[in-house]
Amino acid sequence: MFKRGRQWMIAAVLLLAMAALAACGTDGNTASEADAAQTENAAQQTTGSGNGAAEGTNEDPPAEGAMRTVTGEFGEVEIPAHPQRIAGIYVEDYLKALEVTPVVQWYHPSWGKQDYLGLDVPEFDISGSMEALIAADPDLIIVDGGVDAEKYEQYAKVAPTYRLPDSVLQDSRQVLTAIADALGIPEKAESVLADYDQKVEEGKAKLQEAVGQEKVAVIRLNVADKSFALFGVKNRYTGVIYDQFGLTPVPMAAEMTEYQQVISEELIPELEADRIIIFPDNGAWETAENQEAIRILDDPLWQSLPAVKNGHVYRMERSHWQSGAITANSMKLDDLLEAMAK
């Protein structure tokens, strides 16, 4: 009887021990799952921040304060591996496309700024002192061909400065890619370009159906001297409508080796333009200072043009039509589809 009771007690102790081990194993799994969930959430927060952190990578993020070397137009420069406060002088368009908000927006007292971007950040007068830029406390400055070696040195005293290589400046796609690489988010550029290419492909087909081989001229009205500038196929601002959107340039624009050429009003009929895109060089069509210059479009010579008679003259807003950046180009396509392929 005693022996049987002892066996029962041993069995009970063993059962209690096994239950305790099972509970420990369950607690351990729960802790591991919680750790994994926290790790996943942290990764999602890092990749979704839109502040220059690399997206879609399995590599460990760079350590805080880490630097890396890139090669710009004026040589190698050390820049933050994960910049947080970025100033993009002349290149805010690309930053916006990459969903990065710059700490300042450049402007010039005579030229204004790129209003089409709709940025709500402090302005930096590029013709004045560096005080506004210094106050913005950037940890990286990116500049394009508008900055020469002397100006570059001034920017470099404020923060590490990456001057885009001249070799990429003529192609908005290469500029976007170079900036994304500098920010450590190359995958974002790939995504933006994929969406852009699809939009261009679809838009080009619609324009071809609506316009065919009709000849298109792009003209800027120079308000100050009431002259016209014809933009050629190599123009950084508007060449995209020919080489990407598939429109046919007027012969004079197709043969131009320079970016633009001032022409007289009398020469415009010789362009043989079936369609004319026109915008002022400064301000808007309704700007009071522009009204005198705009009267030139009421002249009988202009009114006699076939493009005018057929209602094929399109007044565009100059802000994005005088930019060759990726966001501006996408907006130009929207304009053309609205005007020509209704």
BELBELKA-V93388 format. One record per pair of residues at least 4 apart in sequence whose C-alpha atoms are under 6 Angstrom apart, sorted by sequence separation. I is the first residue (numbers start at 0). J is the second residue. D is the distance in whole Angstrom. If there is no record, write none. Layout:
i: (I | I)
j: (J | J)
d: (D | D)
This chain:
i: (43 | 70 | 87 | 95 | 107 | 146 | 147 | 155 | 180 | 192 | 198 | 199 | 206 | 207 | 221 | 234 | 239 | 240 | 241 | 282 | 299 | 305 | 307 | 317 | 335 | 336 | 337 | 70 | 94 | 106 | 146 | 155 | 179 | 180 | 221 | 233 | 241 | 248 | 296 | 302 | 306 | 307 | 69 | 106 | 167 | 179 | 221 | 232 | 240 | 69 | 167 | 220 | 46 | 68 | 123 | 219 | 319 | 68 | 179 | 219 | 67 | 218 | 67 | 218 | 66 | 176 | 66 | 67 | 217 | 66 | 65 | 86 | 85 | 86 | 85 | 103 | 105 | 107 | 103 | 104 | 105 | 106 | 107 | 103 | 104 | 105 | 139 | 141 | 143 | 138 | 139 | 140 | 141 | 142 | 143 | 232 | 139 | 141 | 231 | 232 | 249 | 231 | 234 | 233 | 231 | 231 | 52 | 230 | 51 | 229 | 51 | 229 | 215 | 228 | 274 | 50 | 214 | 215 | 216 | 228 | 273 | 214 | 215 | 227 | 228 | 212 | 214 | 227 | 276 | 278 | 274 | 275 | 276 | 277 | 278 | 274 | 278 | 279 | 278 | 203 | 50 | 49 | 85 | 84 | 87 | 84 | 85 | 86 | 87 | 88 | 85 | 87 | 216 | 215 | 214 | 217 | 219 | 214 | 215 | 216 | 217 | 218 | 219 | 220 | 221 | 213 | 215 | 217 | 219 | 220 | 225 | 222 | 78 | 93 | 236 | 236 | 236 | 235 | 71 | 72 | 71 | 72 | 71 | 72 | 71 | 53 | 54 | 51 | 53 | 209 | 171 | 171 | 113 | 92)
j: (47 | 74 | 91 | 99 | 111 | 150 | 151 | 159 | 184 | 196 | 202 | 203 | 210 | 211 | 225 | 238 | 243 | 244 | 245 | 286 | 303 | 309 | 311 | 321 | 339 | 340 | 341 | 75 | 99 | 111 | 151 | 160 | 184 | 185 | 226 | 238 | 246 | 253 | 301 | 307 | 311 | 312 | 75 | 112 | 173 | 185 | 227 | 238 | 246 | 76 | 174 | 227 | 54 | 76 | 131 | 227 | 327 | 77 | 188 | 228 | 77 | 228 | 78 | 229 | 78 | 188 | 79 | 80 | 230 | 80 | 80 | 101 | 101 | 102 | 102 | 120 | 122 | 124 | 121 | 122 | 123 | 124 | 125 | 122 | 123 | 124 | 158 | 160 | 162 | 158 | 159 | 160 | 161 | 162 | 163 | 252 | 160 | 162 | 252 | 253 | 272 | 255 | 258 | 258 | 258 | 259 | 81 | 259 | 81 | 259 | 82 | 260 | 247 | 260 | 306 | 83 | 247 | 248 | 249 | 261 | 306 | 248 | 249 | 261 | 262 | 247 | 249 | 262 | 312 | 314 | 311 | 312 | 313 | 314 | 315 | 312 | 316 | 317 | 317 | 244 | 99 | 99 | 137 | 137 | 140 | 138 | 139 | 140 | 141 | 142 | 140 | 142 | 272 | 272 | 272 | 275 | 277 | 273 | 274 | 275 | 276 | 277 | 278 | 279 | 280 | 273 | 275 | 277 | 279 | 280 | 292 | 292 | 159 | 175 | 321 | 322 | 323 | 323 | 161 | 162 | 162 | 163 | 163 | 164 | 164 | 183 | 184 | 182 | 184 | 340 | 324 | 325 | 318 | 326)
d: (6 | 5 | 5 | 5 | 5 | 6 | 6 | 5 | 6 | 6 | 6 | 6 | 6 | 5 | 5 | 5 | 5 | 5 | 5 | 6 | 6 | 6 | 6 | 6 | 6 | 5 | 6 | 4 | 5 | 5 | 6 | 5 | 5 | 5 | 5 | 5 | 5 | 6 | 6 | 6 | 5 | 6 | 6 | 5 | 5 | 5 | 6 | 5 | 6 | 6 | 6 | 5 | 5 | 6 | 6 | 6 | 5 | 4 | 6 | 5 | 5 | 6 | 6 | 5 | 5 | 6 | 4 | 6 | 6 | 5 | 6 | 5 | 5 | 6 | 6 | 5 | 6 | 6 | 5 | 5 | 5 | 5 | 6 | 5 | 6 | 6 | 6 | 6 | 6 | 6 | 5 | 5 | 5 | 5 | 5 | 6 | 6 | 6 | 4 | 6 | 6 | 6 | 4 | 6 | 5 | 5 | 6 | 4 | 6 | 5 | 6 | 5 | 6 | 5 | 5 | 6 | 5 | 5 | 6 | 4 | 5 | 5 | 6 | 6 | 6 | 6 | 5 | 6 | 6 | 6 | 5 | 5 | 5 | 5 | 5 | 6 | 6 | 6 | 5 | 5 | 6 | 6 | 5 | 5 | 6 | 5 | 5 | 5 | 5 | 5 | 6 | 6 | 6 | 6 | 5 | 6 | 5 | 5 | 5 | 5 | 5 | 5 | 5 | 5 | 5 | 6 | 6 | 6 | 6 | 6 | 5 | 5 | 6 | 6 | 5 | 5 | 4 | 5 | 6 | 6 | 5 | 6 | 5 | 4 | 5 | 5 | 6 | 5 | 4 | 5 | 6 | 6 | 6 | 6)
